[in-house]
Amino acid sequence: MSSITLSIDVHGGDFGFSNMMPAIAKVLHGSDLPFRLALCGKKEDIENSILEMRLEPFVDSGRIFIVDASQEIPAGESVSRIWRNFPDSSLVRSVSIQHEGLADATLSAGDTGALFAASVFVLGREEGVTRPALAATLPTETGKTVLLLDVGASLDCNPEHLLGFGKMGYSYMKRISRDASPKVGLLNVGTEAHKGTIKIRRANEMFEKECEGYIGYVEGGDMLRGNCSVVVCDGFIGNALLKNSESLFNFIKKQIAGSISGSASAKLDLFNSEIYGSVPILGLNGHVFKAHGGSSVNALSHAIATALKTVYLLREPEKA
């Protein structure tokens, strides 16, 4: 198994440096995967943190190295211009060193729009992709996961974009889950042919002709049943669904705290967003992962581990 280099935006997110550096330390001490971490941010801050956390042995062994990125992105800056106006910011630098061949993948907890724009303009789209998508996995009754996309990168999508999401999701789950024929569903308010908006009905016609693994419309209640491997929707709906599932977990956890057994608690934790950590942007000429802006140290450590494991899986040859 060859080593992977993951570039990390150490200043991104609500808590930035104060949470990301302890998360990095946790992964370095706890993972047995062969990897290197490129820490993108202010060199002096990173060096001081390395000394405080006694991470010098990882510097000496080459497991971590610093990529100085001194620019700060002002609050309120247009996300579409950040990649051009702030090339030496930790977010943009973490993406650009992948383009330069110094990293295999990128992780950031920074602004979703800024990361998406920087990734698209710096790395470029895969051939045939009109619009990349942010994807997330959710647990199902079958024990497998379902891929939901888009979950916030593209709030308003036309039928062609939705078709592209379906094709990307099919290809991704075929590689990640090792399922030779993943099932793809289009999210709708019903499964009958006449249900849905004009956009959704037009997308359905295109899916039936062009998307491998397509099984038709699925409703919101079908997602967690495991009826399909991929569920396609626009980013507005996907983001609302994802955040609702996260808040539902927190609500239930608080309501039944202390009243369930260890095994039941472990099953409930399947819905804990902290254990999933990060989600990929699909459709790029590269690998970029987004962690939640409000992530805890634990969530960020899982985000790093998820990014590394995903890239390893994508590197493995597909089974015939």
Secondary structure, DSSP 8 states (H G I E B T S, - for coil): ---EEEEEETT-SSSTHHHHHHHHHHHHHH--S-EEEEEEE-HHHHHHHHHHTT-HHHHHTTSEEEEE--B---TT--HHHHHHH-TTBHHHHHHHHHHTTS-SEEEE-S-HHHHHHHHHHHH-B-TT-SS-EEEEEEE-TTSSEEEEE-SSS-SS--HHHHHHHHHHHHHHHHHHS--SS--EEEE-S-SSTT-S-HHHHHHHHHHHHH-TTEEEEE-GGGGGGTS-SEEE--HHHHHHHHHHHHHHHHHHHHHSTTSS-HHHHHHHGGG-GGGT-EEEEESBSS-EEEE-TT--HHHHHHHHHHHHHHHHHHHS----
